[in-house]
Every structure is written in structure tokens, then in C-alpha cells.
Amino acid sequence: MTAQPQTPPPHEIRARHTGSTVTVYQAYPPAIGLPAAREGRFPASWKRDRMTWIKPSFLWMMYRCGWATKEGQETVLAVEITREGFTWALENAELSHYVRGVHPDPATWRRDLRRAPTRVQWDPERDLHLNPLPYRSLQLGLAGEAARRYADEWTVSIRDVTPLAQEIHTLVRAGSARAAAALLPRETPWHTTGRVPRPSAPGVHAG
């Protein structure tokens, strides 16, 4: 009897990672995305004083940018950042929304959110057809100190993966799901014993 693949935990961090880096995805207009990929760093026009959202899930990024077809999101970047930076972002984050039982009260959550340089949001993971799955994908919002560190300290490399997105999308549209899946970046669980905000009982860590 063939074993059925297990459904991941509802709030598990999955990413492409090495012993020293983690890959996250963002989509930008070509005026920002192309020079970032060419130079390996974000250009001066990239606003370091604005919140920026990074996504470890390639397919969630495809859902967000419509396979690089949405206006202002035509260039998809794979940004390799240090593990230390990613860990710092997680450990200094607050949930993007109030959760009874996780936060003492809404006022405390709002105060902590204002102080936090990063925020965590969990959204339904997506399949190749961008349909929601029964488990969640992490997004990290970086503001202030976190955004500056991301752009100027944590970034190791930036690659333009728009051609990959377009190739996978073409295969999906042609009904070649197996071939499309074979091209997806391999994302595996990120194990941590540190604090990772998620909508569950306090003291329980993400996988």
C-alpha cells in the first residue's frame, strides 16, 4: 500500500535554505527589480523607510503577483538572506492581527505591534493552480530597522526568477502539472527552537 503524503502542520515555516542562507521572494516593477538583480543589492530608489513583505513560499509569491503579470509586480526576485537575519526577523516579530488567547488583550497587541520591527502573517499556502491549501504560508513584514537591515546587511544575493515563473506557468496552463512541479524550488521545513509568532497557544514553537 502506497503511503499518502502527510499534510504539513497548519503554521509551519517552509523555505529554500542552506546552512547559511534562506531564500525569500518579492515582486517589483522592472525599474526596481532589474537593477536589484543586476547589482545584487537593492537600488537607492528602494524605499528603506517603508514596510516590505518577504515570502519564503514561491507559490504564494506566484499567487500574489499573478505569475508576474500584475502591474508593478512584473519582476520576481529570489532574495537570498542570512539565516541570522531571518532568525532575528522572526524573533522580533509580532502577529499582524489580534488573537484571543495568544495576546492578553487588543490594547497590548496594538502596543507590541507598534514597537515590533517585523510582523508575521499566515496565509493559506497555494497549489500549482494557485488554489488555497489547508495549511498556511509565512509572510514577514519588515519595517524600520528590519527593512534597513534586510536591504543593507542581510542580503547575500538577488536573482531574477521571472523566467522560471513564466516557464512554470506555461507548463501549468498546458496541463503539464508534473513537469511544472519538477521546476519548483525545493522548500523544506525550517526548524527553530526560538520564538515564532503564530495563532496558537503560547509556548508552542513552529516546526
ZIFENTA-V270133 format. One record per pair of residues at least 6 apart in sequence whose ideal C-beta (glycine too) atoms are under 6 Angstrom apart, sorted by sequence separation. I is the first residue (numbers start at 1). J is the second residue. D is the distance in Angstrom with one decimal. If there is no record, write none. Layout:
BEGIN
i: (I,I)
j: (J,J)
d: (D,D)
END
This chain:
BEGIN
i: (36,55,68,103,127,15,16,35,65,68,98,124,125,142,171,172,198,171,125,196,98,125,168,32,122,123,168,94,121,189,94,94,118,119,93,96,118,92,93,94,95,96,92,93,117,93,117,117,118,89,117,24,25,24,25,25,27,15,33,29,30,33,128,30,27,28,27,128,26,89,128,25,23,24,23,89,21,22,22,20,63,22,60,59,63,85,82,81,81,80,60,80,120,79,57,77,78,56,78,55,76,53,54,76,75,53,76,51,52,51,68,52,68,67,48,48,99,67,95,48,91,94,91,93,90,42,11,40,40,37,36,37,10,11,13,10,8,58,21,16,16,15,14,14,15,12,13,11,13,11,12,9)
j: (42,61,74,109,133,22,23,43,73,76,106,132,133,150,179,180,206,180,135,206,109,137,180,46,136,137,183,112,139,207,113,116,140,141,116,119,142,117,118,119,120,121,118,119,143,120,144,145,146,118,146,54,55,56,58,61,65,56,75,72,74,77,172,75,73,75,76,177,77,140,180,78,78,79,80,146,80,81,83,83,126,86,126,126,130,154,154,154,155,156,137,157,197,158,137,158,159,138,161,139,161,139,140,162,162,141,165,141,142,143,162,147,165,165,147,148,199,169,197,151,194,197,195,197,196,151,122,157,158,158,158,160,135,136,138,136,135,185,156,185,187,187,187,189,190,189,190,198,206,206,207,207)
d: (5.1,4.9,5.5,4.0,5.9,5.3,4.2,4.7,3.8,5.1,5.0,3.7,4.4,5.1,5.0,4.8,5.9,3.8,5.6,4.0,4.5,4.2,4.9,5.9,4.0,5.7,5.2,4.9,4.4,5.3,4.8,3.9,5.8,4.3,6.0,4.6,5.5,5.5,4.0,5.5,5.5,4.3,5.5,5.7,5.9,4.6,5.2,4.7,4.7,4.6,3.9,3.9,4.9,5.3,5.9,3.9,3.9,3.6,2.7,4.9,5.8,5.6,5.3,5.1,3.7,5.3,4.9,5.7,5.1,5.5,5.6,5.9,5.3,5.3,5.2,5.8,4.7,5.8,5.9,5.9,4.4,4.4,5.6,4.5,4.6,3.1,5.0,4.1,5.7,4.5,4.4,4.5,4.5,5.3,4.2,5.5,4.6,5.9,4.7,5.4,5.2,5.4,5.1,4.8,5.5,5.1,5.1,5.2,5.3,4.3,5.1,5.4,4.9,5.5,5.5,5.0,4.6,4.1,4.5,5.7,5.1,6.0,5.4,5.2,5.2,4.6,5.6,5.7,5.4,5.2,5.0,3.8,5.1,5.3,5.1,5.6,4.8,4.9,5.4,4.8,5.4,5.5,4.4,5.6,5.3,5.7,4.1,4.1,5.4,6.0,4.3,5.2)
END
